[in-house]
Structure formats: C-alpha cells, structure tokens
Amino acid sequence: MSVSILNPYINFLDNAREAITFYQTVLGGKLTLSTFGEAGIKEANQEGIMHAQLTCDNGMNIMVSDI
C-alpha cells in the first residue's frame, strides 16, 4: 500500500506571512521565509513573501507566497 502526502502551494494577496505563521501555531514544524526584498526584486513589496515553507513534523509541507 502506498501513501500520498499532499504538499499544497497557496498564493495569498499580501497576507502570506500572517497565514503561514498561523499554520505554524496550529501544526508546529519548521518555517522558512524568503521575501521579495531579499531576492532583490524591486518591483514588488519588499516585505512580501516570495516563498515560504512550513515543514510539519508529520512530513507534510505547506508552501505559500504573495501574489
């Protein structure tokens, strides 16, 4: 029997940080964040989330970004 683990990637309109931080309080795990500013993308909100990943203790990954 094989097991499938979903790894959703969710886009938000300028509140990805708030959402993924909430998910971490509920699910636990390790959170990594990268902003548009860190990537040097000047046309975007510098504090906006370019990519964030929550690696949960159960093996699930949730990824988010701002659009």
RODONU-489853 format. One line per 4 residues: number of its first residue (from 1); their letters; for each residue x, y, z of N, C-alpha, C, CB. Coordinates in pm, 1 decimal. Glycine has a CB too. Example, Ala and Ser with C-alpha at 12.3 -4.5 7.8 and 13.67 -1.06 7.14 Angstrom:
BEGIN
1) as) 1319.0 -569.0 780.0 1230.0 -450.0 780.0 1320.0 -330.0 780.0 1130.8 -447.3 904.6 ~ 1285.0 -225.0 708.0 1367.0 -106.0 714.0 1290.0 3.0 787.0 1408.4 -59.8 572.5
//
This chain:
BEGIN
1) msvs) 84.2 -118.3 0.0 0.0 0.0 0.0 88.3 124.0 0.0 -95.6 0.1 121.7 ~ 62.4 214.7 -91.3 139.5 338.4 -95.2 60.5 450.7 -29.2 176.0 375.8 -240.5 ~ 133.6 548.1 21.6 73.4 662.1 89.6 109.3 787.8 11.6 121.4 672.1 238.3 ~ 11.0 871.7 -12.5 34.6 1000.0 -78.3 30.4 1110.7 25.2 -69.4 1025.6 -190.0
5) ilnp) 127.0 1200.1 15.3 128.7 1316.3 103.7 111.9 1439.7 16.6 261.4 1323.4 188.4 ~ 11.7 1519.2 46.2 -11.6 1642.4 -28.3 82.6 1751.9 20.3 -158.2 1687.4 -14.2 ~ 136.0 1828.6 -72.1 222.9 1941.0 -41.0 165.3 2065.3 -109.1 370.5 1913.5 -87.2 ~ 64.0 2127.2 -48.2 -3.3 2239.7 -114.1 84.8 2363.7 -125.1 -129.5 2274.7 -39.3
9) yinf) 66.0 2437.1 -233.9 129.1 2567.4 -254.2 15.2 2667.6 -271.2 227.6 2567.4 -379.8 ~ 4.8 2759.6 -175.6 -108.4 2851.3 -169.6 -60.6 2993.9 -194.6 -180.1 2841.1 -33.2 ~ -130.1 3064.9 -281.5 -98.4 3205.3 -308.8 -193.9 3295.4 -230.9 -106.9 3235.4 -461.1 ~ -139.1 3402.2 -175.6 -217.4 3498.4 -99.0 -197.6 3638.1 -155.3 -178.8 3494.3 49.7
13) ldna) -290.4 3724.9 -126.8 -281.1 3864.3 -169.0 -229.5 3946.3 -51.1 -419.7 3918.2 -219.2 ~ -98.0 3947.8 -35.6 -28.5 4029.3 65.5 -48.0 3986.5 210.4 -72.7 4169.0 52.6 ~ -93.6 3863.8 237.7 -100.4 3820.3 378.0 -47.3 3678.0 395.7 -244.8 3828.4 428.9 ~ 47.8 3639.4 311.1 106.1 3505.3 320.2 179.6 3486.0 452.5 201.7 3480.6 202.9
17) reai) 251.2 3587.8 498.8 325.5 3575.3 625.3 229.0 3547.7 741.2 408.0 3704.6 653.4 ~ 120.7 3622.6 745.5 21.0 3603.0 851.1 -37.1 3462.1 845.3 -91.6 3707.3 839.0 ~ -69.1 3415.2 726.6 -129.1 3282.5 711.4 -33.5 3171.1 751.8 -173.7 3261.6 567.9 ~ 89.5 3173.7 701.3 181.5 3063.7 730.1 225.4 3064.4 876.1 303.9 3071.8 639.1
21) tfyq) 232.6 3182.7 936.6 263.7 3190.3 1079.6 150.8 3128.0 1161.3 286.9 3337.3 1122.9 ~ 26.6 3152.7 1120.6 -87.2 3089.7 1187.4 -81.5 2937.9 1172.1 -219.7 3144.0 1130.9 ~ -54.8 2891.6 1049.4 -46.1 2746.8 1026.7 59.7 2683.8 1116.3 -14.5 2717.1 879.4 ~ 171.1 2754.7 1137.1 276.2 2701.2 1222.6 229.5 2689.6 1367.6 400.6 2789.1 1214.4
25) tvlg) 149.0 2786.1 1415.4 99.4 2776.4 1552.9 6.2 2657.3 1570.3 27.1 2904.9 1592.6 ~ -64.9 2621.6 1463.6 -159.0 2508.9 1470.3 -88.1 2375.9 1448.9 -269.9 2525.8 1366.3 ~ 0.7 2369.7 1349.0 59.8 2242.8 1307.1 200.0 2217.1 1361.2 63.9 2237.4 1159.2 ~ 266.3 2322.9 1410.0 405.2 2307.5 1452.1 495.2 2299.2 1330.6 422.6 2182.7 1540.3
29) gklt) 620.4 2263.6 1352.3 713.1 2245.6 1241.7 809.0 2360.5 1224.5 638.0 2225.8 1116.0 ~ 894.3 2348.0 1122.3 998.2 2446.7 1092.8 953.1 2536.5 978.6 1131.9 2377.3 1057.5 ~ 964.8 2667.2 997.7 920.7 2765.6 899.5 1041.2 2837.8 841.2 822.6 2866.3 962.8 ~ 1046.8 2845.6 708.1 1147.7 2926.4 639.5 1075.7 3026.9 550.4 1245.7 2836.8 555.6
33) lstf) 1127.3 3149.8 548.0 1065.7 3259.4 472.5 1169.4 3327.9 384.5 1000.8 3361.9 568.0 ~ 1129.3 3365.7 263.8 1211.3 3447.8 174.9 1124.7 3560.7 122.8 1271.2 3363.6 57.1 ~ 1173.8 3684.1 134.3 1096.6 3798.4 88.5 1142.9 3842.3 -51.0 1109.0 3914.7 188.4 ~ 1057.6 3921.3 -116.5 1094.4 3977.8 -245.6 1215.5 4069.6 -230.6 975.9 4054.6 -306.9
37) geag) 1222.9 4141.2 -118.7 1336.8 4228.9 -92.9 1466.7 4152.2 -84.2 1315.2 4306.6 34.4 ~ 1466.2 4038.6 -15.5 1587.3 3956.0 -5.2 1632.2 3905.0 -142.0 1562.9 3837.5 88.9 ~ 1536.8 3885.7 -232.0 1567.7 3837.1 -366.1 1607.3 3949.9 -460.3 1449.0 3762.5 -422.9 ~ 1593.8 4075.2 -413.4 1631.4 4189.8 -495.4 1530.4 4225.9 -602.3 1761.5 4163.6 -559.7
41) ikea) 1405.3 4185.4 -584.2 1300.3 4217.2 -681.0 1239.5 4351.9 -642.2 1190.3 4104.3 -685.9 ~ 1284.8 4456.6 -707.3 1248.7 4593.0 -669.8 1105.3 4631.1 -704.8 1341.8 4688.5 -735.5 ~ 1044.3 4565.1 -802.2 909.5 4598.6 -846.4 801.9 4549.2 -750.4 885.0 4541.3 -983.3 ~ 838.8 4466.8 -653.7 741.3 4406.1 -562.3 752.7 4467.7 -423.4 761.7 4253.3 -554.5
45) nqeg) 650.9 4443.0 -340.9 654.3 4480.1 -200.0 774.9 4411.1 -136.5 520.6 4440.7 -126.9 ~ 868.0 4487.4 -85.1 993.7 4433.0 -33.9 974.4 4336.9 83.4 1083.9 4545.8 8.4 ~ 867.9 4355.3 160.2 839.3 4267.2 273.6 747.3 4151.2 235.5 776.6 4347.0 386.4 ~ 697.9 4151.9 112.1 610.0 4043.6 65.7 684.0 3911.5 61.0 552.8 4075.9 -72.4
49) imha) 611.0 3804.4 78.4 669.7 3670.4 80.4 681.5 3617.0 -61.8 585.0 3574.5 167.3 ~ 805.8 3598.2 -104.3 830.8 3537.5 -234.2 807.7 3386.6 -225.2 974.8 3568.4 -282.6 ~ 854.0 3327.6 -114.9 835.0 3184.2 -91.6 850.0 3156.8 57.4 936.9 3099.0 -174.5 ~ 758.5 3079.4 110.9 769.7 3032.2 249.3 732.6 2885.2 251.1 677.9 3114.9 346.7
53) qltc) 799.8 2810.9 338.0 770.7 2668.4 351.0 764.3 2630.5 497.2 876.2 2583.7 278.3 ~ 656.2 2562.7 531.0 639.3 2506.3 664.2 655.0 2355.4 651.7 499.9 2544.9 726.6 ~ 758.8 2302.0 713.7 781.8 2158.2 713.9 728.5 2105.2 846.2 934.4 2123.0 694.3 ~ 616.4 2036.3 838.8 547.8 1987.0 957.4 614.0 1859.5 1009.1 399.8 1961.5 926.9
57) dngm) 594.0 1832.1 1135.6 653.3 1714.9 1198.3 601.9 1583.9 1138.4 626.2 1717.3 1346.6 ~ 483.0 1586.8 1078.2 425.6 1465.2 1019.6 472.3 1441.7 875.9 273.9 1472.9 1023.0 ~ 563.1 1526.2 825.7 617.1 1509.3 692.0 550.1 1593.4 585.1 608.0 1368.5 654.0 ~ 437.8 1656.0 617.3 369.1 1740.5 520.3 440.6 1873.9 506.5 222.7 1762.2 561.3
61) nimv) 442.0 1928.2 385.3 496.7 2061.4 359.9 383.9 2150.2 310.6 613.8 2056.7 256.2 ~ 378.6 2271.6 363.0 285.5 2372.6 313.5 370.7 2489.0 266.2 180.8 2417.3 424.3 ~ 347.6 2530.5 142.2 424.4 2640.1 85.3 328.4 2752.2 46.7 507.3 2592.5 -37.7 ~ 373.7 2876.8 66.5 289.5 2991.8 35.4 372.5 3101.7 -28.0 219.4 3043.7 161.3
65) sdi) 303.3 3193.3 -96.4 366.9 3314.8 -147.6 260.6 3422.9 -163.8 439.7 3287.6 -283.4 ~ 310.4 3547.9 -170.3 223.1 3661.2 -201.1 220.8 3679.7 -352.3 271.2 3792.0 -129.1 ~ 104.2 3721.6 -402.8 94.4 3748.0 -546.4 67.8 3895.6 -568.2 -17.0 3662.2 -611.7
//
